[in-house]
């Protein structure tokens, strides 16, 4: 699951090497993602894992690790 999430995120950052994106990477501060890109990314993750991310969930996400934990909670993995 973690690898899949990292791959999805890496697809948004073609100029970065796969190892550069870490669980501690912050979307807005470290990865400089726009709000539009962030919502697109979350939508792709929802589709990949068959989950629904609420507005409340979105407010809790600031790092790549936050996404991994949220998906794990929602999928029971």
N, CA, C and O atoms as a GROMACS GRO file, in nm:
protein
  308
    1UNK      N    1   0.082  -0.119   0.000
    1UNK     CA    2   0.000   0.000   0.000
    1UNK      C    3   0.087   0.126   0.000
    1UNK      O    4   0.065   0.218  -0.078
    2UNK      N    5   0.186   0.128   0.088
    2UNK     CA    6   0.274   0.246   0.095
    2UNK      C    7   0.344   0.270  -0.038
    2UNK      O    8   0.354   0.384  -0.083
    3UNK      N    9   0.392   0.163  -0.100
    3UNK     CA   10   0.459   0.176  -0.230
    3UNK      C   11   0.366   0.232  -0.336
    3UNK      O   12   0.405   0.315  -0.417
    4UNK      N   13   0.241   0.186  -0.335
    4UNK     CA   14   0.143   0.233  -0.433
    4UNK      C   15   0.117   0.382  -0.414
    4UNK      O   16   0.111   0.457  -0.512
    5UNK      N   17   0.101   0.424  -0.290
    5UNK     CA   18   0.076   0.565  -0.261
    5UNK      C   19   0.196   0.649  -0.304
    5UNK      O   20   0.180   0.755  -0.365
    6UNK      N   21   0.315   0.603  -0.271
    6UNK     CA   22   0.436   0.676  -0.311
    6UNK      C   23   0.448   0.685  -0.463
    6UNK      O   24   0.491   0.786  -0.517
    7UNK      N   25   0.409   0.578  -0.533
    7UNK     CA   26   0.414   0.579  -0.680
    7UNK      C   27   0.315   0.680  -0.737
    7UNK      O   28   0.347   0.753  -0.831
    8UNK      N   29   0.194   0.684  -0.680
    8UNK     CA   30   0.094   0.781  -0.726
    8UNK      C   31   0.147   0.923  -0.707
    8UNK      O   32   0.134   1.007  -0.796
    9UNK      N   33   0.205   0.949  -0.592
    9UNK     CA   34   0.258   1.082  -0.564
    9UNK      C   35   0.376   1.112  -0.656
    9UNK      O   36   0.389   1.223  -0.707
   10UNK      N   37   0.463   1.012  -0.678
   10UNK     CA   38   0.577   1.031  -0.767
   10UNK      C   39   0.534   1.067  -0.908
   10UNK      O   40   0.603   1.142  -0.977
   11UNK      N   41   0.421   1.014  -0.951
   11UNK     CA   42   0.371   1.044  -1.086
   11UNK      C   43   0.344   1.194  -1.103
   11UNK      O   44   0.347   1.245  -1.216
   12UNK      N   45   0.318   1.265  -0.994
   12UNK     CA   46   0.294   1.409  -0.999
   12UNK      C   47   0.425   1.488  -1.004
   12UNK      O   48   0.427   1.606  -1.038
   13UNK      N   49   0.534   1.421  -0.970
   13UNK     CA   50   0.664   1.489  -0.961
   13UNK      C   51   0.765   1.417  -1.049
   13UNK      O   52   0.857   1.352  -0.999
   14UNK      N   53   0.747   1.429  -1.178
   14UNK     CA   54   0.832   1.359  -1.274
   14UNK      C   55   0.979   1.400  -1.263
   14UNK      O   56   1.067   1.322  -1.299
   15UNK      N   57   1.006   1.519  -1.215
   15UNK     CA   58   1.144   1.567  -1.206
   15UNK      C   59   1.214   1.522  -1.079
   15UNK      O   60   1.333   1.548  -1.062
   16UNK      N   61   1.144   1.454  -0.989
   16UNK     CA   62   1.203   1.406  -0.865
   16UNK      C   63   1.233   1.257  -0.875
   16UNK      O   64   1.159   1.181  -0.938
   17UNK      N   65   1.341   1.216  -0.814
   17UNK     CA   66   1.374   1.074  -0.807
   17UNK      C   67   1.279   1.009  -0.706
   17UNK      O   68   1.239   1.074  -0.610
   18UNK      N   69   1.242   0.883  -0.728
   18UNK     CA   70   1.148   0.816  -0.638
   18UNK      C   71   1.185   0.823  -0.490
   18UNK      O   72   1.097   0.838  -0.406
   19UNK      N   73   1.312   0.813  -0.457
   19UNK     CA   74   1.354   0.815  -0.318
   19UNK      C   75   1.348   0.952  -0.251
   19UNK      O   76   1.364   0.962  -0.129
   20UNK      N   77   1.325   1.056  -0.328
   20UNK     CA   78   1.322   1.191  -0.271
   20UNK      C   79   1.195   1.219  -0.193
   20UNK      O   80   1.195   1.303  -0.103
   21UNK      N   81   1.087   1.151  -0.226
   21UNK     CA   82   0.961   1.172  -0.155
   21UNK      C   83   0.957   1.075  -0.039
   21UNK      O   84   0.961   0.953  -0.058
   22UNK      N   85   0.948   1.129   0.080
   22UNK     CA   86   0.952   1.051   0.204
   22UNK      C   87   0.816   1.060   0.275
   22UNK      O   88   0.733   1.144   0.242
   23UNK      N   89   0.797   0.973   0.373
   23UNK     CA   90   0.673   0.979   0.451
   23UNK      C   91   0.662   1.111   0.526
   23UNK      O   92   0.551   1.157   0.554
   24UNK      N   93   0.774   1.171   0.558
   24UNK     CA   94   0.774   1.297   0.631
   24UNK      C   95   0.758   1.420   0.541
   24UNK      O   96   0.745   1.532   0.589
   25UNK      N   97   0.759   1.398   0.408
   25UNK     CA   98   0.745   1.510   0.314
   25UNK      C   99   0.609   1.576   0.330
   25UNK      O  100   0.505   1.510   0.329
   26UNK      N  101   0.612   1.710   0.345
   26UNK     CA  102   0.488   1.786   0.358
   26UNK      C  103   0.445   1.832   0.219
   26UNK      O  104   0.526   1.882   0.141
   27UNK      N  105   0.317   1.815   0.191
   27UNK     CA  106   0.268   1.844   0.056
   27UNK      C  107   0.290   1.990   0.016
   27UNK      O  108   0.346   2.016  -0.091
   28UNK      N  109   0.248   2.082   0.098
   28UNK     CA  110   0.254   2.223   0.057
   28UNK      C  111   0.393   2.283   0.078
   28UNK      O  112   0.440   2.359  -0.006
   29UNK      N  113   0.458   2.250   0.188
   29UNK     CA  114   0.586   2.312   0.220
   29UNK      C  115   0.704   2.247   0.146
   29UNK      O  116   0.788   2.318   0.090
   30UNK      N  117   0.710   2.114   0.145
   30UNK     CA  118   0.825   2.044   0.086
   30UNK      C  119   0.805   2.012  -0.061
   30UNK      O  120   0.898   2.024  -0.141
   31UNK      N  121   0.685   1.972  -0.098
   31UNK     CA  122   0.659   1.928  -0.235
   31UNK      C  123   0.597   2.036  -0.321
   31UNK      O  124   0.584   2.020  -0.442
   32UNK      N  125   0.561   2.146  -0.258
   32UNK     CA  126   0.508   2.263  -0.330
   32UNK      C  127   0.391   2.226  -0.422
   32UNK      O  128   0.384   2.270  -0.537
   33UNK      N  129   0.300   2.145  -0.369
   33UNK     CA  130   0.183   2.103  -0.445
   33UNK      C  131   0.076   2.212  -0.436
   33UNK      O  132   0.059   2.276  -0.333
   34UNK      N  133   0.005   2.232  -0.544
   34UNK     CA  134  -0.105   2.329  -0.542
   34UNK      C  135  -0.230   2.261  -0.485
   34UNK      O  136  -0.237   2.138  -0.479
   35UNK      N  137  -0.326   2.340  -0.446
   35UNK     CA  138  -0.451   2.286  -0.393
   35UNK      C  139  -0.519   2.198  -0.497
   35UNK      O  140  -0.572   2.091  -0.463
   36UNK      N  141  -0.519   2.240  -0.621
   36UNK     CA  142  -0.582   2.163  -0.729
   36UNK      C  143  -0.512   2.029  -0.747
   36UNK      O  144  -0.577   1.925  -0.761
   37UNK      N  145  -0.379   2.031  -0.746
   37UNK     CA  146  -0.304   1.906  -0.759
   37UNK      C  147  -0.330   1.814  -0.640
   37UNK      O  148  -0.342   1.693  -0.656
   38UNK      N  149  -0.338   1.873  -0.521
   38UNK     CA  150  -0.363   1.794  -0.400
   38UNK      C  151  -0.498   1.722  -0.410
   38UNK      O  152  -0.507   1.602  -0.381
   39UNK      N  153  -0.602   1.794  -0.450
   39UNK     CA  154  -0.734   1.732  -0.462
   39UNK      C  155  -0.736   1.625  -0.571
   39UNK      O  156  -0.802   1.523  -0.556
   40UNK      N  157  -0.664   1.648  -0.679
   40UNK     CA  158  -0.654   1.549  -0.785
   40UNK      C  159  -0.582   1.424  -0.735
   40UNK      O  160  -0.623   1.312  -0.765
   41UNK      N  161  -0.477   1.445  -0.659
   41UNK     CA  162  -0.402   1.335  -0.599
   41UNK      C  163  -0.489   1.253  -0.505
   41UNK      O  164  -0.488   1.130  -0.510
   42UNK      N  165  -0.563   1.320  -0.420
   42UNK     CA  166  -0.652   1.252  -0.326
   42UNK      C  167  -0.759   1.173  -0.401
   42UNK      O  168  -0.792   1.061  -0.362
   43UNK      N  169  -0.812   1.230  -0.507
   43UNK     CA  170  -0.913   1.160  -0.588
   43UNK      C  171  -0.854   1.033  -0.647
   43UNK      O  172  -0.920   0.929  -0.649
   44UNK      N  173  -0.733   1.040  -0.695
   44UNK     CA  174  -0.668   0.922  -0.751
   44UNK      C  175  -0.647   0.815  -0.644
   44UNK      O  176  -0.666   0.696  -0.670
   45UNK      N  177  -0.609   0.857  -0.524
   45UNK     CA  178  -0.590   0.762  -0.415
   45UNK      C  179  -0.724   0.700  -0.374
   45UNK      O  180  -0.731   0.580  -0.346
   46UNK      N  181  -0.830   0.780  -0.372
   46UNK     CA  182  -0.963   0.727  -0.342
   46UNK      C  183  -1.000   0.618  -0.442
   46UNK      O  184  -1.049   0.512  -0.403
   47UNK      N  185  -0.977   0.645  -0.569
   47UNK     CA  186  -1.012   0.548  -0.673
   47UNK      C  187  -0.926   0.422  -0.664
   47UNK      O  188  -0.976   0.311  -0.681
   48UNK      N  189  -0.799   0.440  -0.639
   48UNK     CA  190  -0.707   0.326  -0.631
   48UNK      C  191  -0.744   0.230  -0.518
   48UNK      O  192  -0.737   0.108  -0.534
   49UNK      N  193  -0.783   0.287  -0.403
   49UNK     CA  194  -0.807   0.204  -0.286
   49UNK      C  195  -0.956   0.185  -0.254
   49UNK      O  196  -0.990   0.118  -0.156
   50UNK      N  197  -1.044   0.244  -0.335
   50UNK     CA  198  -1.188   0.227  -0.313
   50UNK      C  199  -1.236   0.285  -0.182
   50UNK      O  200  -1.319   0.226  -0.113
   51UNK      N  201  -1.183   0.403  -0.148
   51UNK     CA  202  -1.219   0.470  -0.022
   51UNK      C  203  -1.280   0.606  -0.051
   51UNK      O  204  -1.276   0.655  -0.164
   52UNK      N  205  -1.335   0.665   0.052
   52UNK     CA  206  -1.388   0.802   0.044
   52UNK      C  207  -1.314   0.886   0.147
   52UNK      O  208  -1.309   0.851   0.264
   53UNK      N  209  -1.259   0.997   0.102
   53UNK     CA  210  -1.187   1.090   0.191
   53UNK      C  211  -1.278   1.211   0.213
   53UNK      O  212  -1.311   1.284   0.119
   54UNK      N  213  -1.317   1.231   0.337
   54UNK     CA  214  -1.407   1.342   0.370
   54UNK      C  215  -1.330   1.472   0.382
   54UNK      O  216  -1.207   1.473   0.388
   55UNK      N  217  -1.404   1.582   0.387
   55UNK     CA  218  -1.340   1.712   0.409
   55UNK      C  219  -1.267   1.713   0.542
   55UNK      O  220  -1.160   1.773   0.556
   56UNK      N  221  -1.324   1.648   0.640
   56UNK     CA  222  -1.261   1.639   0.772
   56UNK      C  223  -1.128   1.564   0.764
   56UNK      O  224  -1.029   1.603   0.826
   57UNK      N  225  -1.127   1.455   0.686
   57UNK     CA  226  -1.003   1.380   0.666
   57UNK      C  227  -0.897   1.467   0.599
   57UNK      O  228  -0.780   1.464   0.637
   58UNK      N  229  -0.939   1.544   0.500
   58UNK     CA  230  -0.845   1.630   0.427
   58UNK      C  231  -0.774   1.728   0.519
   58UNK      O  232  -0.656   1.758   0.500
   59UNK      N  233  -0.846   1.778   0.617
   59UNK     CA  234  -0.788   1.875   0.710
   59UNK      C  235  -0.678   1.814   0.796
   59UNK      O  236  -0.594   1.886   0.850
   60UNK      N  237  -0.677   1.682   0.808
   60UNK     CA  238  -0.578   1.614   0.890
   60UNK      C  239  -0.452   1.575   0.813
   60UNK      O  240  -0.355   1.526   0.871
   61UNK      N  241  -0.455   1.596   0.682
   61UNK     CA  242  -0.343   1.554   0.598
   61UNK      C  243  -0.246   1.669   0.574
   61UNK      O  244  -0.284   1.773   0.520
   62UNK      N  245  -0.122   1.649   0.615
   62UNK     CA  246  -0.019   1.747   0.580
   62UNK      C  247   0.105   1.680   0.523
   62UNK      O  248   0.182   1.743   0.452
   63UNK      N  249   0.124   1.551   0.552
   63UNK     CA  250   0.242   1.480   0.503
   63UNK      C  251   0.201   1.355   0.424
   63UNK      O  252   0.086   1.311   0.428
   64UNK      N  253   0.297   1.302   0.353
   64UNK     CA  254   0.275   1.176   0.281
   64UNK      C  255   0.239   1.066   0.380
   64UNK      O  256   0.152   0.983   0.351
   65UNK      N  257   0.304   1.064   0.495
   65UNK     CA  258   0.274   0.965   0.598
   65UNK      C  259   0.131   0.974   0.648
   65UNK      O  260   0.070   0.872   0.680
   66UNK      N  261   0.077   1.095   0.653
   66UNK     CA  262  -0.063   1.112   0.692
   66UNK      C  263  -0.156   1.041   0.595
   66UNK      O  264  -0.255   0.981   0.636
   67UNK      N  265  -0.124   1.048   0.466
   67UNK     CA  266  -0.205   0.981   0.365
   67UNK      C  267  -0.196   0.829   0.383
   67UNK      O  268  -0.298   0.760   0.379
   68UNK      N  269  -0.076   0.779   0.404
   68UNK     CA  270  -0.057   0.635   0.423
   68UNK      C  271  -0.137   0.587   0.544
   68UNK      O  272  -0.205   0.484   0.536
   69UNK      N  273  -0.130   0.659   0.655
   69UNK     CA  274  -0.205   0.620   0.776
   69UNK      C  275  -0.356   0.624   0.751
   69UNK      O  276  -0.428   0.535   0.794
   70UNK      N  277  -0.402   0.728   0.684
   70UNK     CA  278  -0.544   0.741   0.657
   70UNK      C  279  -0.594   0.626   0.571
   70UNK      O  280  -0.699   0.568   0.599
   71UNK      N  281  -0.521   0.593   0.466
   71UNK     CA  282  -0.561   0.483   0.378
   71UNK      C  283  -0.560   0.352   0.456
   71UNK      O  284  -0.650   0.270   0.440
   72UNK      N  285  -0.459   0.331   0.538
   72UNK     CA  286  -0.452   0.209   0.619
   72UNK      C  287  -0.573   0.198   0.711
   72UNK      O  288  -0.631   0.090   0.726
   73UNK      N  289  -0.612   0.308   0.774
   73UNK     CA  290  -0.728   0.308   0.862
   73UNK      C  291  -0.856   0.277   0.785
   73UNK      O  292  -0.939   0.199   0.831
   74UNK      N  293  -0.870   0.337   0.668
   74UNK     CA  294  -0.994   0.322   0.590
   74UNK      C  295  -1.004   0.184   0.524
   74UNK      O  296  -1.114   0.136   0.498
   75UNK      N  297  -0.891   0.122   0.496
   75UNK     CA  298  -0.892  -0.009   0.432
   75UNK      C  299  -0.873  -0.124   0.532
   75UNK      O  300  -0.889  -0.241   0.497
   76UNK      N  301  -0.839  -0.089   0.654
   76UNK     CA  302  -0.818  -0.192   0.756
   76UNK      C  303  -0.688  -0.269   0.739
   76UNK      O  304  -0.675  -0.381   0.786
   77UNK      N  305  -0.593  -0.207   0.671
   77UNK     CA  306  -0.463  -0.274   0.648
   77UNK      C  307  -0.354  -0.212   0.730
   77UNK      O  308  -0.239  -0.256   0.724
   0.00000   0.00000   0.00000
